[in-house]
Amino acid sequence: MTAVLETARLRLRPFEMTDLAALIPIYGDGEVMAIRKLGVQTAAQTEDELSTIIEHWRRHGFGLWAVIVKDSGELVGECGLRYRDHVREVEISYGLATSAWGWGLATEASFAVMDYGFRVIGLDEIVAIAKSSNLSSHRVMEKLGMHLHETWERDGIGRVHYLIRAQEYLEYQANRMPSP
């Protein structure tokens, strides 16, 4: 099953190899990738990463979605769920082109993805990992209702680990939704 998610401004759909041309400039942008764990990617590395994203969907039935702005049809990045390397934690990941920064799109996409993870997949918890210096990402995590779980350093870079459990998320969502 491949789900397409819709928000007020965004359409999220599973990636396809035909998205490579749109993804190369995003993954190759030093400003975008300076705050990501991957670092700047070449076209060949982006193709490998896209293949990995698609394979994750095939193996697990969920993964990273392509984030498309409804008004323009432009692919502006990715947001989704994936298993962390060598651990059974499911991580929410988001990364957008600089042209999409500052508009609340990462938060909007992430709410749709987390809702899918808890309500459709039935996950018990979702984590988020970021560089300690990536304060914009920390703000997104906190807007999602996540809380700081731990900090550590790897390869001289500070990291943060946020998490939210299903019940916490459902309560958080119920309290943030306006009453009819």
DRENPAVO-184087 format. One record per residue (C-alpha): chain; x negated, y negated, z negated. Coordinates in nm, 3 decimals. Layout:
N
PT  cadena     east    north       up
PT       A        X        Y        Z
...
This chain:
180
PT  cadena     east    north       up
PT       A    0.000    0.000    0.000
PT       A   -0.140   -0.336    0.097
PT       A    0.035   -0.627   -0.067
PT       A    0.067   -0.979    0.064
PT       A    0.112   -1.236   -0.211
PT       A    0.269   -1.578   -0.166
PT       A    0.252   -1.889   -0.382
PT       A    0.385   -2.239   -0.318
PT       A    0.081   -2.329   -0.105
PT       A   -0.101   -2.004   -0.038
PT       A   -0.069   -1.670    0.132
PT       A   -0.299   -1.396    0.005
PT       A   -0.351   -1.089    0.220
PT       A   -0.604   -0.808    0.228
PT       A   -0.916   -0.887    0.428
PT       A   -0.977   -0.751    0.775
PT       A   -1.307   -0.733    0.965
PT       A   -1.169   -1.004    1.196
PT       A   -1.204   -1.244    0.898
PT       A   -1.584   -1.227    0.920
PT       A   -1.621   -1.546    1.127
PT       A   -1.423   -1.744    0.868
PT       A   -1.607   -1.589    0.574
PT       A   -1.964   -1.643    0.701
PT       A   -1.967   -2.022    0.644
PT       A   -1.816   -1.980    0.295
PT       A   -2.062   -1.711    0.183
PT       A   -2.345   -1.900    0.354
PT       A   -2.270   -2.231    0.179
PT       A   -2.535   -2.305   -0.083
PT       A   -2.298   -2.518   -0.290
PT       A   -2.031   -2.245   -0.303
PT       A   -2.271   -1.960   -0.366
PT       A   -2.484   -2.143   -0.624
PT       A   -2.206   -2.075   -0.873
PT       A   -2.133   -1.720   -0.753
PT       A   -2.312   -1.404   -0.865
PT       A   -2.400   -1.299   -0.508
PT       A   -2.606   -1.602   -0.411
PT       A   -2.617   -1.738   -0.053
PT       A   -2.545   -1.463    0.199
PT       A   -2.666   -1.426    0.558
PT       A   -2.417   -1.330    0.830
PT       A   -2.533   -0.966    0.803
PT       A   -2.498   -0.969    0.423
PT       A   -2.152   -1.125    0.454
PT       A   -2.052   -0.848    0.695
PT       A   -2.176   -0.587    0.446
PT       A   -1.985   -0.758    0.163
PT       A   -1.668   -0.774    0.375
PT       A   -1.701   -0.401    0.448
PT       A   -1.736   -0.340    0.073
PT       A   -1.423   -0.549    0.004
PT       A   -1.223   -0.351    0.260
PT       A   -1.357   -0.020    0.128
PT       A   -1.253   -0.118   -0.228
PT       A   -0.896   -0.163   -0.100
PT       A   -0.909    0.177    0.071
PT       A   -1.040    0.355   -0.239
PT       A   -0.838    0.181   -0.511
PT       A   -0.529    0.031   -0.348
PT       A   -0.623   -0.322   -0.455
PT       A   -0.910   -0.561   -0.407
PT       A   -0.996   -0.913   -0.298
PT       A   -0.738   -1.097   -0.090
PT       A   -0.814   -1.353    0.180
PT       A   -0.681   -1.688    0.059
PT       A   -0.495   -1.867    0.339
PT       A   -0.354   -2.220    0.311
PT       A    0.005   -2.194    0.438
PT       A    0.021   -2.541    0.594
PT       A   -0.295   -2.503    0.804
PT       A   -0.338   -2.127    0.832
PT       A   -0.701   -2.176    0.727
PT       A   -0.883   -1.900    0.539
PT       A   -1.045   -2.090    0.252
PT       A   -1.188   -1.809    0.042
PT       A   -1.109   -1.501   -0.163
PT       A   -0.934   -1.411   -0.482
PT       A   -0.854   -1.070   -0.617
PT       A   -0.926   -0.778   -0.843
PT       A   -1.211   -0.532   -0.829
PT       A   -1.390   -0.283   -1.043
PT       A   -1.713   -0.423   -1.183
PT       A   -2.032   -0.246   -1.085
PT       A   -2.096    0.062   -1.299
PT       A   -1.813   -0.016   -1.544
PT       A   -1.445    0.067   -1.540
PT       A   -1.339   -0.291   -1.611
PT       A   -1.125   -0.468   -1.352
PT       A   -1.251   -0.818   -1.284
PT       A   -1.066   -1.109   -1.129
PT       A   -1.286   -1.287   -0.878
PT       A   -1.227   -1.608   -0.690
PT       A   -1.440   -1.813   -0.456
PT       A   -1.326   -2.094   -0.232
PT       A   -1.481   -2.318    0.030
PT       A   -1.581   -2.661   -0.102
PT       A   -1.302   -2.816    0.108
PT       A   -1.055   -2.629   -0.117
PT       A   -1.207   -2.738   -0.449
PT       A   -1.024   -2.969   -0.687
PT       A   -0.671   -2.888   -0.571
PT       A   -0.588   -2.615   -0.824
PT       A   -0.593   -2.346   -0.553
PT       A   -0.819   -2.107   -0.747
PT       A   -0.581   -2.121   -1.043
PT       A   -0.274   -2.084   -0.821
PT       A   -0.418   -1.783   -0.639
PT       A   -0.545   -1.629   -0.962
PT       A   -0.205   -1.644   -1.132
PT       A   -0.053   -1.454   -0.838
PT       A   -0.333   -1.197   -0.850
PT       A   -0.314   -1.148   -1.228
PT       A    0.062   -1.113   -1.211
PT       A    0.016   -0.841   -0.948
PT       A   -0.251   -0.670   -1.158
PT       A   -0.040   -0.654   -1.472
PT       A    0.312   -0.616   -1.333
PT       A    0.252   -0.406   -1.020
PT       A   -0.071   -0.213   -1.076
PT       A   -0.009   -0.182   -1.451
PT       A   -0.356   -0.281   -1.568
PT       A   -0.418   -0.299   -1.944
PT       A   -0.664   -0.587   -1.921
PT       A   -0.842   -0.808   -1.670
PT       A   -1.185   -0.961   -1.725
PT       A   -1.370   -1.247   -1.559
PT       A   -1.746   -1.297   -1.546
PT       A   -1.915   -1.625   -1.459
PT       A   -2.240   -1.808   -1.501
PT       A   -2.251   -2.007   -1.824
PT       A   -2.316   -2.320   -1.622
PT       A   -2.003   -2.277   -1.405
PT       A   -1.771   -2.488   -1.619
PT       A   -1.509   -2.522   -1.342
PT       A   -1.467   -2.145   -1.343
PT       A   -1.442   -2.141   -1.723
PT       A   -1.155   -2.394   -1.695
PT       A   -0.975   -2.170   -1.445
PT       A   -1.014   -1.872   -1.678
PT       A   -0.875   -2.070   -1.970
PT       A   -0.580   -2.198   -1.762
PT       A   -0.503   -1.831   -1.689
PT       A   -0.476   -1.767   -2.063
PT       A   -0.806   -1.577   -2.081
PT       A   -1.032   -1.609   -2.383
PT       A   -1.408   -1.596   -2.417
PT       A   -1.507   -1.245   -2.522
PT       A   -1.887   -1.253   -2.508
PT       A   -2.192   -1.431   -2.370
PT       A   -2.528   -1.292   -2.264
PT       A   -2.825   -1.363   -2.045
PT       A   -2.948   -1.161   -1.747
PT       A   -3.241   -1.250   -1.524
PT       A   -3.272   -1.582   -1.707
PT       A   -2.913   -1.681   -1.626
PT       A   -2.650   -1.724   -1.895
PT       A   -2.324   -1.533   -1.838
PT       A   -1.978   -1.545   -1.992
PT       A   -1.722   -1.267   -2.014
PT       A   -1.358   -1.372   -2.048
PT       A   -1.065   -1.134   -2.082
PT       A   -0.692   -1.111   -2.124
PT       A   -0.483   -0.808   -2.211
PT       A   -0.150   -0.734   -2.043
PT       A    0.065   -0.821   -2.346
PT       A   -0.124   -1.148   -2.401
PT       A   -0.075   -1.241   -2.036
PT       A    0.297   -1.162   -2.034
PT       A    0.349   -1.367   -2.353
PT       A    0.137   -1.651   -2.213
PT       A    0.340   -1.651   -1.890
PT       A    0.671   -1.646   -2.079
PT       A    0.562   -1.946   -2.287
PT       A    0.432   -2.151   -1.992
PT       A    0.734   -2.101   -1.767
PT       A    0.997   -2.377   -1.788
PT       A    1.340   -2.269   -1.912
PT       A    1.624   -2.274   -1.655
